[in-house]
Amino acid sequence: MPNLDKPIIRYLTASLTSIPYVKTFRNLHDLGPLDNYRFTLNASVELDQRVYNRPTTAEVAGIWVEGNKNITTYKISIMVYGRSDYSTQIPPYECCYDPLSYPLFFLNGESSWHSRIARNSVSINEIVVDEENIEEDVEGCYDPLSYPLFFLNGESSWHSRIARNSVSINEIVVDEENIKEDVQETLRLLYYRLNQNKIRSELYQGIVDCGNAGEVEPSKVANEPRDMRRRFVDAMTLVQDDGKPDIFLTITCNHDWQEITNYLEPGKDAQDRPDLVSRVFRAKLEDLKDQLLIHHILGKVRAYVYLVEFQKCGLPHGHFLLIMRVEDKLKNLEQYDKKVCVEIPDPIKYPKMHEIAVKHMMHGPCGYLGPSSPWMQGEHKKCRWRYPRQFHEVTMQGNDSYPLYRRRDNGVVKKVRDKILDNRWVVPYNLKLLMMFNCHLNVEVFSSIKSVKYAFKYVYKGHDKQVFHIDPDEPQCKIDEIKRHQDARYVSPPEAIWRIFSFALSQIYPSVMALHLHLPNQQLVRFSDNDIITDIVDRER
């Protein structure tokens, strides 16, 4: 390989020789020829493009197979070979998993997680050590699931080394989030397996009839399809009580925010620091909630839902659906114009506003100006979002539940991405919010009840997914079309960081509680094996 820097290779080789694991296990070149495999993503437009869309940016990402099918095949682990012919599998919860995965960060072979890592607010002297129960978790210490916070909060000695390496920090956070999900799923299934004979559920009438057969009710995992359907139904109850939403708002993280750029090292960009991006976006999101819900910048809000998404575009964004109070509902076209603008600001009168709107709120170009744009879909290659729109001197009611906003042909144009664009390419926005947050901030008005169900389903469509297949990289390989396609979650670095920090992914106000309806004596009753039938009947009567 002529492009490799030989001095760097020699330095890395010398550094690795001091690692104890290098002396213990065989090197890769000692194992002989290895099989090659081909990893392919299925980007067919026949799949739901809201969640199965192809990535639009180059990023490190993890693909995690959900459910119990093929769970053994894609279990996270490391295979190591000793000096003998036998191999050993290292699961992700072992203290040597990280040193084996990222040896350059653990040059002395030190352990990553162990049960005596004190949290930042806890003194090591306050930790009570029970030598007889050394395997149990210690209060005040990091457990395996919260361990990623140890180095992301800067408490570990190798945090600075990770932060300087953009590829490594993206890979590590995705790896740690997948490990966290894998460990949680393993523990959940293990708990059910070990307690299958203890935890039971049965209809009350079955208990009365002394029926002792039951089943474990599956848990609700956040943002899984079942959980998202439940959230969708909860959100639709707000419509029944408070009416249709009035405003649909989408905010996208701006990688040029000063809160991000001021803390980037020279030569780095926002994609190299997903931890910084997630923290800043969450702060902006909380500020936006204050502006909408406390300062009432768009009017007094009676009910709302919001959800944070990532969509394989490298940056997080949030969706808000706002139901306004009766006195602040948008009832006529003049009120639409006060809340939403779809024109390029005058560059002479409003130079700063003009600069921000052109930077963040111009669509495309696609259509005849960009036929190869990813937004072009269908046999006739039309823009998914129907740009460019038509000019309109006044705002009118549209046929598809959205207004036809005022887009005047006033001669204001701007060169964007090497194309001359006018008001037909402007994405709807609110002037105050755009100036306040300096990012892509789309504001739409709901003018009809017809679009409500679509909007809620769009918000609650679920997490990013990807269909992939792995085949041997051989010319004569026989491909099994049924087994080769695997449905999996797609986890990007910003999403991994967001979940590791346990930031809220969604919120609904007012809260909705589902009441379970049942026929007499048909309610679900939970009991243990050692419960007495008569006691269960009396307790649930």
Salt bridges, closest charged atoms under 4 A:
ASP30 OD1 - HIS29 ND1 2.96
ASP48 OD2 - ARG50 NH2 2.97
GLU66 OE2 - HIS463 NE2 3.06
GLU181 OE2 - ARG489 NH1 3.66
GLU181 OE2 - ARG499 NH1 3.99
ASP182 OD1 - LYS75 NZ 3.73
GLU185 OE2 - ARG188 NH2 2.85
GLU217 OE1 - ARG526 NH2 2.21
GLU224 OE1 - HIS463 NE2 3.81
ASP227 OD1 - ARG230 NH2 2.67
ASP227 OD2 - ARG231 NE 2.77
ASP234 OD2 - ARG230 NH1 3.45
ASP242 OD1 - ARG302 NE 2.45
ASP246 OD2 - LYS329 NZ 2.95
ASP256 OD1 - HIS255 ND1 3.09
ASP256 OD2 - LYS359 NZ 3.38
GLU259 OE2 - LYS284 NZ 3.17
ASP275 OD1 - ARG273 NE 2.98
GLU286 OE2 - LYS289 NZ 3.51
GLU309 OE1 - HIS317 NE2 3.78
GLU309 OE1 - HIS319 NE2 3.02
GLU309 OE2 - LYS461 NZ 2.81
GLU343 OE1 - ARG408 NH2 2.87
ASP400 OD2 - ARG386 NH1 2.67
ASP422 OD1 - ARG424 NE 3.14
ASP471 OD2 - HIS469 ND1 3.21
ASP471 OD2 - ARG484 NH2 3.00
ASP473 OD1 - ARG38 NH1 3.16
GLU481 OE2 - ARG484 NH1 3.24
ASP487 OD2 - LYS465 NZ 3.25
GLU495 OE2 - ARG489 NH2 3.51
GLU495 OE2 - ARG499 NE 3.12
ASP529 OD1 - ARG200 NE 2.76
ASP538 OD1 - ARG541 NH2 3.53
GLU540 OE2 - ARG539 NE 3.47
